[in-house]
Amino acid sequence: MTRRDIEFSAEGTTLRGWFYTADDSVGARPTIVMAHGYSAVKEMYLDRYAEVFAAAGLNALVFDNRNFGASHGSIPARRSIRAADSRLPARHHLRHHLGRGRLQQHRLWGSSYSGGHMLVVSALDRRVKAVVSQGALVDGYQNLRRLVRPDFIEGFREQFDADRLARFNGEAPAMVPVVDADPHAPSALPTPDSYQWFTEGHETIAPSWRNEVTLRSVEMLGEYVPADYIAYISPTPLLLLPAVNDVLTPTDLAIAAFEKAREP
């Protein structure tokens, strides 16, 4: 197995990542395009997955989403998460390999927020040959209402509206923490396990990660429903992997989405 740095353009934005070449790779091998969850960067264990895939004979690409880690993004939008931007890298990497004889070999693998992105991309792009979606966000509208108390929703809406007006007037976008030690404090992912995962040990393995996103990113999360696309993935093979008792991307929402999927 070998690993090399890679960069490619997604509509003018340079995205960076690592490309893993399978052991004893001869000719075109299947390439798995891999993307991480909400605000996470590639150093947060994506490399460990890619190493296993490469040892099994599969090439793998892991990358940082636009505005995060080593990838570029405009300064006002830095650490802003927009689903449409996050879906672009997978499709642009398919185009990147179009002339290299690898197109027929592509698979997609996404976790959490990017698990939702890969559902949408595989539904819209028939060049994808298989997709794995792990712990996926499938319904942002319902998901946000699971994470935020009902009596807090209207307060969030007022914050979203005030932030939109401020940005219209040229002010900097409002920011919120990705996670907080207090699950009742304002944050994008207000669960104790999210705080633990993002803060334990990542200072050393992922120094580029920052505990902040734009408030607009939270608003757009609530408007994003990848499950609406899941019936259109067929006949591309789909593996959907909900986690047991997942409270961040709720298990029952993923199972309900799976019931809408068609074979295989």
N, C-alpha and C positions, 0 to 999 in steps of 0.2 A: 504494500500500500504506500502510495505517495500523496502528499498534500501540497498544493501550490496556491498562492494568492491569485484571485481572479477579480476582474472588474468588468462591468458592462453597463451600457446606457439604457435607461428607461425614460424615454421622451425627454432627453436632455439632462437628466440627473444621473450622476455616476454612482452606481451601487457596487459594493465590495463584499467579497466573501472568500470562502475556501473551496477548492475543487479537489475531491478525493478520487484518485484513480485506483481501481480495484487491483488486487494482487494478480500478477501474471496476466494483466489485461491485454488481449489480442483483438485488434479490430474494435468495432462498435460494441459497447456493453450498455445495458440499461443504465440510465442516469436518473437518480432520484433528486428532484429539486425540493429542498427542505427549507421551511420558514418557521419562525418562532412566534410566540404569543405576545400579548399586549405589552408593549414597551421593551420586551426582552431583546438582548443582543446575542449574537451567535456563540459567544464564549460560555453562555449559560447552558452547557451540556449538550448542545446540538452536535458538537464535535464527537462526543461519545457515541451518539447514535450513528453518525456518519462512519466512524471507524468500524463499527460492527457490520454495517452494510458493505463497506469496501472489502472487509475480510471475507465476506460471503460472495464476492464477485460482482458487486454492483458499484458503479461510479456514483458519487454523491456531491451535490452542490449545496452548501449552506451559505447564507448571506444575511447581512443586516438590512432591515427595511429602511426605506427612505426616511430621513430625519433622525436616524438612530445609529449609534456605534460608528463604524468606519465609513458608512455610506453618507452621501451628501444630502443636503436639504437646505432650503432657504432659511436664513436666520430667524425671521419672524415666525416661521412655521416649525422651527426646530422642536423636536419632541411633540409634534402634532401627529396624530394617528387618524388617517382617513382611509376607509376601507378601499376605495378605488385606487389610491396610491399604493397600498400594500399588495393589491392583487397584480399590479403591473409587472413586478419583477419576474414572476413565474412565466407570464406570457412572453415577456421580452427575452427571457433565456431560451424559450422554445424557438423564437425567431433567430437568436444568436447562433443556434446549432443547425439551422435549417440547411445550410450548405455543407455541413460536415458529416452527413450520413447518419446522424444520431437521432433525428427527429422521431422516427418510429419507435424509439426506445424509451421515451420519456415517461416517468411516473412522478406524481406529486405526493408530498408528505407534509402535513401541517399540524401544528399543535395549538390548542386553545383558540385565540383570535385567528391565527393563520389556518387553523383547521377549518374555520368557516370560509376563509378566502379560497382554500383549495377546493371546497365544494362548489363555489361559484365558478371558478376558473374551469374546472373539469366539466361543468355543465355547458359552458359557453364555447369551449375550445375542443374540437373533436380530435385534435392532434394528441391529446393526453391519452395514454394507454392504460393507466390505472391510477387510483387515488386512495390515499390513506388519510383519514381525518381523526385525530386523537384529542379527546377531551374538548371537543369543538364548541365554540360559540355558534349556536344554530339560530337563536332568536334574541337579538339584542333588546328588542322592545320588552319582551317578557323577562329577560335576564336582568335588566336594570331594575325592574320592579320587584324582583326577588332579592336584590342586593340592597335596595334603598327602602326604608320604611315608608308606607303610604303617606303618612303625614309630613314627610320630608320632600315628596315629589314636587309639590307646587313651589317650594323654596328653590329647588334645583332649576325649575323652569324659569323662575325670575332671574336667577344667576345667569342662565344661558342667554336670556334676552338682553340683560344688561351688558354681558360680554360682547354680544353681536353688535350692539349699538356703539360700544367703546371702540371696537375694531373698525367699524364704519367711519368713526371720527379720527382714525389714525393712531389710536392708542395701542399699546402692546397687548397681546392676548393674555387673558387671565390664566394662571397656572394652578394646578392642584397636585398633591402628592399621588404617586401611583398607589402606594400603600402607607398605612399609618399604624402605629402600635395600638392605638385606640380604634376599634372597629366602628365606633360611633362618630368618629371624627371624619370630616370631608376627605375622601380619597376616591380614586378611580376603582380600586379593587378592595372593598372594605370587608375582608375576611381575615381572621387570624392566621390561617394557613398561607394566605398570600403574603402577609407581612413576613412570616417566618421564611418562606421560600426565597423571597427577593433579598432579604437582609442577612441571612446566615451564610457567610463565606464568600459572597460575591464581590466583596471589596477587593479581594486578591485575584480572583479568576476573571472578573469582568469589570475592570475599573472604568470602562467607558459608560456603563449604565448609570443613569441619573434618576433619582426618585421624584420625577415630576413629568407631567404631561399637560398639554393645554386643556382648559375646561371644555373647549369645543370638541376635543377628542371624546370626552365622556358623553356629550350630547349626541355625537354621531354614532357612538356605540349603540345608543338606544334607538337609532333609526335603521339599524342594519339587521336584516333577517335572511341569512343564507339558506335557511330551510325552504324558502320560497323556490329555490332552484333545484332542490335535491331530486325531484322526479325527472328532471331533464338530464341527469348524469348518464343514465342508461343509454346505450349498452356498454359504456365504460365501466369496468369493474370497480366497485366501491367497498372499502373496508372502513366502517365507522366504529370507533372505539370509545364509548363512554366510560368514565371512571365510576367506581362504586361510591355512592353517597357523595357525589361531587356537589358542593354548594356554590362554587364560583361559576362554573358553567353547568347548571343543574342536570343531573342524570336523566330525570324524567323528560326534560325538553329534548334531549338528544334521542331518547328512545322514541318519542313521538315523531321526531323528524325522520328517524329510520323507517317508521311505518309508512311514510310517504314515498320512500325510495323504491325503485323498480330493480329487477334483476339485471345483471348478477351482483 
